[in-house]
């Protein structure tokens, strides 16, 4: 479901930019640099791989959830650290209409039931680890676009001065 993932990435990234402008900035580590974005992407890929391996190995869901929650908190602490990072913990709620109304997928070993649909408890951790990457990516792209706009404005100002001469 690449279009759904793309929509998810876009919405969470824009939500972070929106909240960044309105929330107090306290000790956030999410600076939105290229390095932070690349690091958070690498950590996300490793986290998703570990979660898949734990699931494939048949680790009991409660042990898997505790392990992944601890790892996700570590990732959040070192790659984000802002309260906005907790936005990702609400994302499984967005799956419910997609499962219930559109039948996009299902979780065969669901251990949490919300609004009549089954989810896997550790799914929240995956979204929680997506959040630092998406926030860093959105912030990095936003700063890159702002820099490009500043350069364009400076170029336009120089052209205006040259035309007056």
MOBELDA-V785683 format. One record per pair of residues at least 12 apart in sequence whose C-alpha atoms are under 10 Angstrom apart, sorted by the first residue. I is the first residue (numbers start at 1). GAP is how many residues later the second one is. D is the distance in Angstrom with one decimal. If there is no record, write none. Layout:
I:GAP:D / I:GAP:D
This chain:
1:103:8.3 / 1:104:9.6 / 4:94:9.5 / 4:100:9.8 / 8:83:8.9 / 8:86:9.3 / 8:126:9.7 / 9:121:8.7 / 9:122:9.0 / 9:124:9.6 / 9:125:6.5 / 9:126:9.4 / 9:128:9.7 / 9:129:9.3 / 10:124:8.4 / 10:128:8.6 / 11:123:9.6 / 12:75:8.1 / 12:76:8.0 / 12:79:9.1 / 12:118:9.3 / 12:119:7.4 / 12:122:6.8 / 12:123:7.6 / 12:126:8.9 / 13:118:8.2 / 13:119:9.7 / 13:120:9.0 / 13:121:5.3 / 13:122:5.5 / 13:123:8.4 / 13:124:7.4 / 13:125:5.1 / 13:126:8.1 / 13:128:10.0 / 14:120:9.1 / 14:121:8.5 / 14:124:7.0 / 14:125:9.3 / 14:128:9.9 / 15:69:9.4 / 15:72:8.9 / 15:119:9.9 / 15:120:8.8 / 15:123:9.4 / 16:68:7.1 / 16:69:8.5 / 16:71:8.5 / 16:115:8.9 / 16:116:9.8 / 16:118:8.3 / 16:119:5.9 / 16:120:9.2 / 16:122:7.5 / 16:123:8.2 / 17:118:7.6 / 17:119:9.9 / 17:121:6.8 / 17:122:6.8 / 17:125:8.2 / 19:65:7.4 / 20:62:9.8 / 20:64:8.0 / 20:115:9.5 / 20:119:9.0 / 23:59:9.9 / 23:60:9.2 / 23:61:8.4 / 24:58:9.8 / 24:59:9.8 / 25:57:8.2 / 25:58:9.7 / 26:55:9.0 / 26:56:7.3 / 26:57:9.0 / 27:53:9.2 / 27:54:7.2 / 27:55:7.1 / 27:56:10.0 / 28:49:9.3 / 28:50:9.6 / 28:51:8.8 / 28:52:6.0 / 28:53:5.2 / 28:54:4.8 / 28:55:8.3 / 28:56:9.2 / 28:57:9.5 / 29:47:9.2 / 29:48:8.2 / 29:49:7.1 / 29:50:6.0 / 29:51:4.7 / 29:52:5.6 / 29:53:7.1 / 29:103:9.5 / 29:107:9.4 / 30:46:9.5 / 30:48:9.0 / 30:49:6.2 / 30:50:4.5 / 30:51:7.2 / 30:52:7.4 / 30:54:10.0 / 30:55:9.2 / 30:102:7.1 / 30:103:9.0 / 30:105:7.1 / 30:106:5.8 / 30:107:9.5 / 30:109:8.1 / 30:110:9.5 / 31:48:9.0 / 31:49:8.2 / 31:104:8.9 / 31:105:6.5 / 31:106:9.5 / 31:108:7.0 / 31:109:7.6 / 31:112:9.7 / 32:48:9.7 / 32:100:9.5 / 32:101:9.1 / 32:102:9.5 / 32:103:7.2 / 32:104:4.1 / 32:105:6.1 / 32:106:7.1 / 32:107:4.5 / 32:108:4.0 / 32:109:7.8 / 32:110:8.4 / 32:111:7.7 / 32:112:9.5 / 33:103:6.9 / 33:104:8.0 / 33:105:9.9 / 33:106:7.6 / 33:107:5.2 / 33:108:8.8 / 33:110:8.5 / 33:111:9.2 / 34:102:8.2 / 34:103:7.9 / 34:105:9.7 / 34:106:6.4 / 34:107:8.9 / 34:110:9.6 / 35:101:9.4 / 35:105:9.5 / 36:43:7.3 / 36:44:9.4 / 36:96:9.1 / 36:97:8.2 / 36:100:6.6 / 36:101:8.5 / 36:104:8.8 / 37:42:9.1 / 37:95:8.3 / 37:96:5.9 / 37:97:8.1 / 37:98:8.5 / 37:99:5.1 / 37:100:5.5 / 37:101:9.0 / 37:102:9.0 / 37:103:7.4 / 37:104:9.9 / 38:95:8.1 / 38:98:8.9 / 38:99:8.6 / 39:40:8.3 / 39:93:9.9 / 39:94:8.2 / 39:97:9.7 / 40:35:8.3 / 40:36:9.7 / 40:38:9.6 / 40:39:6.7 / 40:40:9.2 / 40:89:8.4 / 40:90:8.4 / 40:91:9.2 / 40:92:6.5 / 40:93:4.8 / 40:94:8.6 / 40:95:9.6 / 40:96:7.7 / 40:97:8.9 / 41:88:9.4 / 41:89:8.3 / 41:91:8.7 / 41:92:5.6 / 41:93:8.6 / 41:95:9.3 / 41:96:9.0 / 42:91:9.0 / 43:29:10.0 / 43:32:7.7 / 43:36:9.3 / 43:86:8.3 / 43:87:9.4 / 43:89:9.8 / 43:90:8.6 / 44:28:9.5 / 44:31:8.8 / 44:82:8.1 / 44:83:9.6 / 44:84:9.8 / 44:85:6.1 / 44:86:6.3 / 44:87:9.3 / 44:88:8.8 / 44:89:7.2 / 45:84:9.6 / 45:85:9.3 / 47:21:8.2 / 47:24:8.1 / 47:25:8.2 / 47:28:9.3 / 47:78:9.3 / 47:79:7.5 / 47:82:7.7 / 47:83:9.5 / 48:20:9.7 / 48:77:9.5 / 48:78:6.7 / 48:79:9.9 / 48:81:8.8 / 48:82:9.4 / 50:14:9.9 / 50:18:8.6 / 51:13:7.7 / 51:14:9.1 / 51:16:9.2 / 51:17:7.1 / 51:71:8.3 / 51:72:9.2 / 51:74:9.2 / 51:75:8.1 / 54:13:9.5 / 54:14:9.4 / 55:67:9.9 / 61:48:8.8 / 61:49:9.2 / 61:50:7.6 / 61:59:8.0 / 61:60:7.4 / 61:61:7.6 / 62:49:9.0 / 62:58:10.0 / 62:59:8.0 / 62:60:8.4 / 63:59:9.7 / 64:57:9.0 / 64:58:7.0 / 65:55:8.9 / 65:56:6.3 / 65:57:4.7 / 65:58:8.5 / 65:59:9.0 / 65:60:7.8 / 66:55:9.6 / 66:56:8.1 / 66:59:9.6 / 67:55:9.1 / 67:58:9.7 / 68:54:6.8 / 68:55:9.3 / 68:56:9.4 / 68:57:6.2 / 68:58:8.2 / 68:61:9.7 / 69:52:9.8 / 69:53:7.4 / 69:54:9.8 / 69:55:8.4 / 69:56:5.7 / 69:57:9.0 / 69:59:8.9 / 69:60:9.6 / 70:55:9.0 / 71:54:8.5 / 71:58:8.9 / 72:52:9.5 / 72:53:5.9 / 72:54:7.7 / 72:55:9.3 / 72:56:6.6 / 72:57:5.7 / 72:58:9.6 / 73:13:10.0 / 73:52:8.6 / 73:55:8.4 / 73:56:8.4 / 74:55:9.6 / 75:53:9.0 / 75:54:6.7 / 75:55:10.0 / 75:57:8.1 / 76:52:7.7 / 76:53:6.9 / 76:54:9.7 / 76:55:8.4 / 76:56:6.7 / 76:57:9.8 / 77:55:9.7 / 78:54:9.5 / 79:50:9.4 / 79:52:9.8 / 79:53:6.2 / 79:54:8.2 / 79:56:9.9 / 79:57:8.6 / 80:49:9.8 / 80:51:8.6 / 80:52:5.5 / 80:53:8.7 / 80:55:8.3 / 80:56:8.2 / 81:51:8.8 / 82:50:9.3 / 84:47:8.8 / 84:48:9.3 / 84:51:8.9 / 85:42:10.0 / 85:43:7.1 / 85:44:8.7 / 85:45:9.3 / 85:46:5.9 / 85:47:6.4 / 85:48:9.9 / 85:49:9.8 / 85:50:8.0 / 86:41:9.3 / 86:42:6.6 / 86:43:9.6 / 86:45:7.8 / 86:46:9.5 / 87:40:8.7 / 87:41:7.5 / 87:44:7.3 / 87:45:10.0 / 88:36:7.3 / 88:37:8.2 / 88:38:8.4 / 88:39:4.9 / 88:40:4.4 / 88:41:7.6 / 88:42:7.1 / 88:43:5.5 / 88:44:8.9 / 88:46:9.9 / 89:34:9.0 / 89:35:5.3 / 89:36:7.1 / 89:37:8.7 / 89:38:6.3 / 89:39:5.4 / 89:40:9.2 / 89:41:9.9 / 89:42:8.8 / 90:34:7.5 / 90:37:8.3 / 90:38:8.6 / 91:32:9.1 / 91:33:7.2 / 91:35:9.7 / 91:36:6.5 / 91:37:8.4 / 91:40:9.8 / 92:22:9.8 / 92:27:7.8 / 92:28:9.3 / 92:29:9.4 / 92:30:10.0 / 92:31:7.0 / 92:32:6.2 / 92:33:9.7 / 92:34:9.6 / 92:35:7.6 / 92:36:10.0 / 93:21:8.2 / 93:22:9.4 / 93:26:9.4 / 93:31:9.4 / 95:22:9.3 / 95:24:8.7 / 96:17:9.9 / 96:18:7.8 / 96:19:7.6 / 96:20:8.6 / 96:21:6.5 / 96:22:8.4 / 96:23:8.4 / 97:18:9.5 / 97:20:9.1 / 99:18:7.4 / 99:19:9.0 / 99:20:9.7 / 100:15:9.1 / 100:16:8.3 / 100:17:6.8 / 100:18:9.7 / 106:12:7.5 / 106:13:7.9 / 106:14:9.7 / 107:12:6.0 / 107:13:6.7 / 108:12:8.8 / 109:12:10.0
